[in-house]
């Protein structure tokens, strides 16, 4: 094959190389000018090609360089030895001569008289390589990448690191180009781009676009190379390598353009819902942070809620000693501060959940609302700032505990991801890193209403008497604000605070049961009831979990105050026209609704916010500080860079996708098709709880099978297994009735009771099965054989 064809193939590979270098630099953030970056990568990449193209000459040059290096080291060693001998002779001849200890302190040590040899030896000193290696390991990897610390810029070493990375990446690509069985690894970065997108790492779309175009062009040119090897006499005039290269690159770009246009005009949201129905949580992987290592903090981590997320029930033992985190405010607070962690907007009658939340950097959701930007730039708000230190021994999370209206942190605006509802978490590159300590600034005001969320959604479980009660109380108020004040007063004055309410075993509407039967509960009960009663009155609301910091338990701003499980809390945020989102507290032990002084008008409330703050300066004089924040310095942070308020703020009508989400490349579609192919027969929803007769039957057969196999019973027939296992007779009758009685003879209460009974035994049966048969056998049963149980 001619050299021109080889060169064109390497040119297509350069697109792959450049895309990967950009991606690596996104995380490494090399302190190298973009023009130098492009020049170095270009020279290193094609330098390797030149070495490959001219092997014999390259080997000779390498041999000459090695000989030259050995000559310099050898000459320097000999000259240094001779110089030492002369010095020793001088000392012997004149013993009175001594060396002044101050000599040479500021000068380079002179080993001998041949300066050119010494300078070359010093320039090529192997110890510099070791120093550079230690810098990479200690500074770049240890401090910056692992610990997240800020390091001093060393442009020389940054340049060396760029050359080194370019060299090794080019060698890796050369091996992939060289060996046929390695070429499929070029598809791995496409999966990587998708995974990074799911991990909320929004790489510039051009990176993956360049990579995809390069891969398409490379495989076309690779096939062209195979044709030339098979047919040596093949006349390349029919398919000139240069024109074929341009055509292949153009083909890749056209595919990307078509994919981008398609995802822009196609109803992708509806497709997402359909796909999510077939393969649960595939598309939702970017709309919730539920990974076991990177998880959003919620009440599940405290004593106020169990793992099932079903609302209600007695509170577990509360840890009031060990702090979850410590907080320090820059100024003394005179009222409770609510630090939110999780916001939920969808209520199904039994629990709250998030509905289609996505996250963006640089506080783009918050700053996309003109009222929020105007508020920050005017300075007319009662903001709050401070520091939080996480107790990493007890709390491992990436969630930021912050007040409403977060607009600045010490973590860097490009590393803090926040949702439309003010949930925020920290993500530094692709490496898992739990939070340690950070500063925050928040306005405690928010006007943004997400078009993705229905803040008036109501569950069909809600009983009519609940609707009537909410409308009856709300009708006494003339405005939304007055309605909320009255609803808050009604709940806090009518119902009792208790940590030991009964569980919702009958699985009825949680709010209705609380209002008319339980009539007592803790924060979860009051916040849920208030949010739902607000929605019944047509007022947008959302359920919020987090921590309530009592002003009486916080220091004067000099010392940190601990926040424990006792401070975990839930409350409601309600949207009031003219004010934005507002916190309403209905929990009796915290609510001020019972006090006659509690009911300021909305106008008075807004007027209280439009104040300046008195600050004492160093000389002891009290001055008035203008809290106005300039657009230029709004997001200027010590280590996080500055957000762009001019080009990156989305319009009022936001898409459900991130900026990068508009470009769902063809590679992602292929990955999705492959996953659907393998997952289409997997019983993903087989054990997902549903209060139906069919689900109860499945659970009973699963329980019987696992119990029989873990105890070596000869039969897996439920009746035989339950009798052999010595289950209580009442439970056996209940389970067999569900299996064998006619459907019309079984009511819903019996079905739910049977499901609870089976689920109660299922955990131990599963554990015994795994101990006896092994984890692999259980996985095979769970994902393949489980659907064969039902006769």
N, C-alpha and C positions, 0 to 999 in steps of 0.2 A: 504494500500500500504506500502511496506517495506521502511525502511529508506534509503537503498542503492539507490532505484529508485528516491527518493526525492533528494538525494545528487547529482546524475548524472544530474538531471534537473537543479539544481542550478549551477553546473559546466558549463553547456552550457550558462546559464544566465550570468556567469562571463565574457564571451567574449563580450556580449552586454554592461555590466557595464564598462569593461576596455576600449572599444572603445569610449563610451560616456565620460569617464574621460579624455582620451587623447584629445578628441575634445574640451572639456571645458578648458583644460589646454593650448590648442593652443591659446585661446584668453586671458585667465587669466595670463599665463606665470608665474606660481608659482615658486619661487626660492627654489626649493627642488631638491635634487639629484635624478637621475632617479632610482637608486637602492632603495632609501628610498620611492620614489613615488610608486614603485611596491610593496614594503613590506607593506606600510600603506594601500593601496587599497585592497590588498589581505587579510590582517588581519581584516579590517573593514567589508568587504563584507561577508567573511565566519564567522566573529564574529556574525553578525546578524543572519546567518543561525544557528549557535550554540545556540543563544538565543531562536530562534524559535523552534529548535529541543528539547531543554531542558527547556520548559516553566516554569515548577514548580521550578526547581533549580534556574533559572534566576530570577524569582519573589522573591524567598527567598534571593538571593544575593542582589537584588535591595533594598529589605526591610532592610537588614542588613546595606547596605551602607547609606541609608537615616537615619537610627537610629544612625549610627556612626557619620554622618555629624551633626545631631541635637545635639548629645552628645558633639562634639567638640565645636560647637557654644555656647551651653549652659554652658559648663564648663569654656570656655574663658570669657563669660559674667559674671559668678559668681565670678571667680578669679579676674577679672578686677575691679568689684564692691568692693570686699573686699580690694583690694590694694588701691583703692581710699579712702576708709574709714580710713585705717591706715595712709595714707598721711595726711588726714585732721586732725586726732588726733595729729600727729606730729607737725603740724603747730600751733594747739591750745596750746599744751604744751610749745612750744618754738616759740614765735611770731617773734623773731629776725632772725630766719632761713629763708633764701631766696634762690630761685633757680637761679643758674648762667645761664644767657641767652645763653651762649656759649655751655652749656652742651648738649650732645646728638645730635648736629648738624650733625655729620657724622656717627652717630650710629642709629640703629633701635630703635624706642621708646619702652621702656620696660613697659608693662602694668601690669605684675605680675611676680612671681618668678618661675612659672612652664613653663620652656622653651619649652618642647615638645608640650604642648597644644597650646602655642602661635604660634610656628612655623607651626603646622598643620593648625591652624585657618588662619594664613596669607597665607599659600599655597592654601587654599580652599576659599579664599576671593571672594565673589560674585562681588566685584567691578572690579576684573580682567576681568570678563565676560563682564561687561559694557565697560571697556577700549578697550577690543578686538572688541566689536561691533562697537564702535566709530571709531576704526582704519579701520575696513572693510568699514563702510559707508563713512567716510571722505577721507581716503587715497586711498583705493583700488577702490571704486566705484566713489566717487566724483572727486578726482584729476586724477587718472590714467585712468579709463575707460571713463569717460564723458569728462573731459578737456584735456586728453592726456598728462598730465604732468608726469615728471619723479619723482618717489618717492624713498626714502631711503629703502633699503632692511631690513626687520625684519624677520629673519629666524624662530624665535620662532612663531611669528604670522602666517607666511606662512605655517608652519607645522600644527598649529591649524586649519587654513583655509582648508588645504587638508583633515584633518580628518573630519571636519564638512561637507564639500561637499561630501566626500565619504559616510558619514553616511546618509545624506538626500537622495542622489541618490539611495543608497541601499534600503532605506525605500520606495521610489517611485516605484522601480522595484519590491519590495516585494508585494506592493498593486496590481501592474499589473499582477504579477504571481498568486496572490491570487484570483482575481475577473475576471471571464470569459469575462465580457463586456468591460474590460479595455485592453485586450490583443491586440486588433487591433491597439492600440496607438503605438505599437512597429514599425509600418510601417511609422510613422511620421518622425523619424530621417532620413529615406531614402530620403524622400522629402526634408528634411533639407540639406542633403549633396548635392543634386542637386541644391537647391536654392543657397547655398554658392558658388558652382562652377559657377553659373550664375553671382554671385556678385563678381567674380574675386578673391575669397578667395580660394586659392589652398591648401586645406588640404592635407597632405600626404595620398596617396591612400590606405595605409595600414589601416588607421582608418576605412574607409568605408568597406574595405575588411573584417576586423575582425568583424565589426558589422553585415554584411550580413551573414557571416558564423555562427555567434552566433544565429541570428534570425532563420535561417534554422534549425540549430541543436535544438534550443529551441522548436520550433513548433513540430518537430518530437518527442522529448521527452515528450512534453505536450500531444500529441495524445496517446503516450504509457501510460501515467498516466491515461488518460480517459478509456483506455481499462481495466486497472487494477481495476478501480472503478466500471466499469460495470460488470466485471467478476471477483469477488473476488477469485475464485478458479483457475483463469487462471495461467497456469504453466509458470512462467517467464524463465524457462530453455530454452524454444524455442526462446525467445527474451531477452537474458540477458541485463540488463540495462547498464552495463559498455560497452559491445561490441556495443550496439545500440548507445550509446553516441558517441563513437569513429567513428562509421559509419556515423552518422549524421553530425558531424563536418567535416569529410573528404568529404562528399557530398557537403557541402557549399563551401569548398575550391576548389573542382573540378569545380563547377559552375563558381566561380570567375576566375579560370584559363582559362576556355573555353571562357568566355566573354572577357578577356584580349587578348587572342590569336586572337579571331574573330575580335575585333576592330583594331588589329594591321595589319592583312592581308586583311581585308575587305575594299572595296572602300567606306569608310564611308563618304568621302567628297561629292561624287556624291549622296549618300543617303540624306545627309544634304540638298543639293540643292533641291531635290525632296520634302522633307518634308517641306522646307521653302516655296515652291510654294503652297503647300496645306494649311499650317498654317503659314502665314507670320510672320516673326520675332521670331518664336519659337527658332530656332537654332541661329538666329542672336542676341539673347538676350545677348550673351557674346561677340559680336563683335561690340558693340556700347553702349555708356552710355547715354541713352535718358530718363531715369527715371526722373520724375518731381522734385525729391528731390536731386538726384545724377546725375547731367548732366554735359557733357563736354561743356565748354564755347566756344561760336562761335560768328560770326558776327550777328547772330539773336538777341543777347543780346544788340546790339548797334543800332545806327541809320542807318547803312549801308546795312541792309538786313531785309526783312519782315519775318513773320512766315512761309510763303509758301515755302521758300528756292529757289524760282525762282529768277534767277539772274537779276539784273538791276532795273531801276526805280529811281525816285527822292529820295534823302536821306532825312530822317526825321530830326526833330530838334536835333542837336547834343549838348549833355551836356558837356560843356567845363569847368564847375566849379567843380562838385563833382568828386573826384577821384574814379576810379574803383579799383586801388591799388596804393601803393607807392613802389618805387624801389630805392635801394642804391647799387652802385657798389664798390667793394673793391679798385679799382684803377680808375683813371680818364679815361674816354673813349674819343677817338678822332673821332669816326665814329658811325653811327647809329647802335643800337643793336636791333635785331629782336627777340621778345619773342613770340614763337609760342604757339598756343592753340589747333588748329584743323588742321589736314592734310587730304586732300581729293584727291582721285586718279581716280575716275570714273566720266566721263563727258558724259551726255546724250543729250547735245545740249541746255538744259534749266537750268541745275543746276549741281553742283558738289556733290558727295557723297562718303562715305567710302565703300570700297569693301573688306569684309572679314578680318577686323582688329581684332587681339587678343592682349591681354596684358600679360606681365610677370613681375615678380619682379626681383630685383637684377640686373637690366639693362642687362638682358640676351641676348636680341636681339643685342644691341649695342656691347656687349663684345663677341658675337659669331663670329664677324668678326676679323680675325687675323690682318688686317691693322689697325683697331681701337685700339686693344690691343697694337700693336707695337707703334702706335702714342702716346698713353698715357704713356707707359713705357719709351719712348725715351725723352719725354718732349719737342719735337720740334713742338710746336703749340702755337698759340697766344690765350690762353684760357681766360676765363672771369669768374668771380665769384662775388657774391653779395648777397643781401637780398631783399625779397619781403614781404610786409605787405598788406594783403587784407583789403579792406574797407567792413567789414561784414555788415554794415548797407545797403549798396547798392549792394554788390556782394556776392552771396551765391553759391559757387561752390567748387568742389574738383579738378578742373583742375590746374595743375602747369603751370605758365607762365615762360617759360625757353628758353634759346638760344639752337641752334643746338648742338648736342653732349653732352647732359646731362649725367654725370657719377657719380654725388654725390649730396646728399641733407642732410639737418639736420633732415629730417623726418624719416630717416631709410630706407635702401635699400629694406627691406622686406615689407615695407608698401607703397612704391611707385611703381605703375604699369605703365610700359611704353610699347608702341607699337613698331612695327618694323619701324615705321616712326617718332619716337620720340615724339608722343603724350604721355603725362604723367598725371596721377592723383593719388590722395592720398586716401588710404582706410585703416582705422585703425579698424581692427576687423569687427564685424557684425553690429556695431552701426554707424548710420549716423553722420558724423562729417565734418563740413565745414572747409576749410583751414583758417588759421589765419595769421601765419608768418612762414617763412622758409628761410634758406640759400641754395644757389645752387652753383655748379661748373660745367662748361661746356667747352668742348674743341673747340666748334664752327666748328668742322669738323666731318664728318660722311661718312664712306665708304660702309655702309651696304645697299644692295639692297634686298628687301624682295621677295622671290620666290612666295609668295602668291599673289602679286600684278602685274598687267600688266601696266607698266608705259608708254606704247606706245598705250594704248587703245584710240580709236577715235569714236565719235558718227557718225552714218549714216546720221544725220541731217546736218553735215558740208558740205557747198557748194563747188563745184569744184573751183570756183574762189578764195576761201580762200586757198585751197590746192596749187593752182598755185602761188598765191602771196607768201606764206610761202616758197615754194621751190625756187622761184625766188630770194628772199632776201637771203636765206640760202646758195644758190649756190655761192655767192660771197666770202664765207669764206672757208678756206682750212681745218680747223679742227672744231670739235664740239664747242670748246671754241670761236673761231672766229665767227662761225655762230651765237652763242648766243649773242655775243657783237653786231653784226650787226642787229639782230632781235630786241634787246633791244633799240639800237639807232633809228631804223626805227619807232618803236611804240612811243617812247618818243618824237621824233622830228616831227612826222607826225600828231599825234592826240592830241586833246585838253582835258585838265582836266576840268571836270564839275561835280557839285553835283546835277544837275537837268536834267539828260538825260531822254528821253522818256522811258516808260515801254515797255516791249516786249509783247504787247497784242496779236500779231499774232502768238505767240508761235513758231517762227522760230529759227534757230540756233543763239544762243546769240552772239558767236564770229563773225560769218559772218555778222550779222546785224551791229555789232559795227564797223567792218573794212570798210564796204562799204556804210553804210547808216547813222547810228547815228554819227560816227566819233568823239564822245566825251563821256566822262564818268569818273568815279573815279577808285580807286585801283582795284575793282573787275573786271572791264572791262579789264584793262591793264594786270593784272596777269593771267586772263583766256586766253586772246589772246596769251600772251607769252608762256604759258604752252602748248597750243594746237599747235602753230606754231613750237615749239620745237619738239613735238611728230611727226608732219608731216615730219620733217627733220630727223626722226629716233633717236632723242635724248630723253632719259628717263626724265620725268618731273612730278611734282606734284604741286597741288594748296594748298597754306598754308594761314591760317587765324591766326591773332594774333594782336600784338601791335608793333609799331615802336617807339623806344625811341630815341629822338633826342639828340645828344651830347651837343647841346647848351642849352638844358633845364634841364640838370642834374647837380647836385652839384659836389663837390670835393671828394665825398666818405664819408663825415662825416654825412650828413643829407639825409633824404629820399626826393625824388622828386615824385610828383604826376603824375599819368598816367590817363588820362580821355578818354571819348568817342572819342575825337578828334584824339587820337593816334591809334585808331583801324585801322587795315590795312590788306591788302591781298597782297601776293607776290608769285613768282614762285621759286621753288627749282628744279635745273636741275643737272643730274648726268654727270660729266665730267671725262672721264678716266684719271687716274693719280692724280686726286684731290679729287674725291668723290662728294658728294652733295654740290652744290654751290647756293647761293642766287643771283638772278638777279632781279633788280628793274627797271621796265619800266614805272612806274607812273611818269609823267613829273615833278611834284613838288618835288619829292624825288630823281629822277634818276640823276646820274652823267654822263649819256651817251652823253649828249650834249657837255660836256667839252672835248677838245682835249687831255687833260692829263688823260682821263679816261681809255685808252686802254692799260693796261700793258699786257705783254705776260703771258701765263700760267706759264712758267718757273719763271718769275719774281714774280708772285703771290705766288707760292709755296716757293720761296726763302724768301719772306717776312714773311711767317709763321714760318720758321725754325730759330727763333731768341730766344735769352734769354731776360730776363726782368731786367731792372735796378731798384733796390730798395734802398731806403734811410734807413739806420739803425738808432738806437736810438742815436748814437753819431753824426749824421749828415753826415756820410760818405756814398758815393754812392757805392754800391756793386752790383755784378752781381749774380743773384740767378739762380741756376740750377733748371729748372722746371721739372726735371725727377721725375716721380711717380713710386714707387716700386709696384710690383704686390701684395706684402704682405699688403701694407697699402692703396691700391687703393680705397677700399670701407670701410675702417675703419672709423666709424662715431661716434660721441659723444653719440648718443642714439639709433642708428639703427643697430648696429652689423656690421659684416664684410661679404661681399659677397664671395662666393666660386668660384674662377676662374678656379679651376681644374676639378671639377666634375659636376658643374651645367651649364656650357656653352654648348648650343646645337651645333651640327655640322653645317656646311655651308648649308646643305639641311635640312631646318626646316619643321616640320609637321605643318599643320594648327591648330592642337590641342595643348593645353598646356601639360606639363608633366603629369598632373593629368588627362587630357582629353583622354589619351590613354586607360584609364580604365573606360569605360562607363559601369557601372555595370548593372546587370540584373534588378535591381530595377528601374533604370532610364528608361529602355525599357518598363517596366510595366507601369510606370507613363505616358510615351509617348503614349502607346496604349490606356490607359484610357482617356487621353486628346483628342486624335484623335476621340475616340468613341463619346465623347460629343460635339466636335467641328465640326464634319464632315458636319453637316447640318446648321451650323451657317453662315449667310451671311457676312463673315468677309471682303470681298472685294467689297461689294455691293455699298458702297459710296466712294470707292477709285477712284480718278479722272482718267478718260481716255478720250481722245478726239475722241470718237466714237459716232456714231448715237445711238447705243443701250444704251450707258451710258446717253446720253442726254434725251432719252425717260424715263429712270428710274428716273432721277432727276426731270423731269416735273411731273410725277405721285406722287413722294414722296412729292414734294412741294404742289401739289393740296390736297393731303390727310391731311398733317399737318395743312394747312391753314383752310380746312373745319372743321376739328375736334376742332381746337382751337377757331373757331367762331360759332360752332353749326349749320353749314350749313346742310340742309337735304340731300345733295348729295356731293360726292367727285369727280364727273366728272370734269376734268380739265377745259373744256370750261365754265361750269356753275360757278366754283369756281373763275376763273380769272375775269370773268365779274362781279360777285358779289363783289369781293374784290377791284374792280375799279382799276385794273392794267392799265397802259398806253396801248392804242390801238396798238401801234407799237410792244410792247412786247407780247401782246396777239396773234397777227398775227404770230409773229416769233415762239412762242412756239407751237401754233396749227399747223403751217406748218410742224414743225419737227415731230409732232405726226401723222398727217393724210396724208401728201403728200407722193408721191412715193419716194423711196430712191434715185433714179437716178436724181430727181429734186432738191436734197439738196446737196450743196457742203460743203467742209470741213470748210470753213469760217463761213457758216451759223450754222453748228453744234457747233463750238467753241463759237460763239456769244450766241447761245441758252443756252449752258452750263453755261457761265459766268452770263447770266441773271438769270437763275434758282438758281445758287449758291448764287447770290447776295441777293435773297429774302429768301433763305433757313435758314439762321442763325436766322432771326427775327421770322420766322414761327416756328422753333424749340423751341425758347424761349417762344413764346406764347403758344405752345402746352404743354410744361412742366408746365407752370404756371396754365394752365387750367386743364390738365389731371393728372399731377403729374409725377415725375421722373420715378417711377416704370413702369407706363403705357408706357412712351417713350422707356424705355429699352426693354420692352416686344415687342413693335412695331419694334424697331431697330433690335433685334436679333431673332425675330420669325415671325412676321407678315409682314415684309417689302417685302418679296419675293412674297406675294400674291397680290401685287398691280397691276402688269402688267396683263391686260385682255387677 
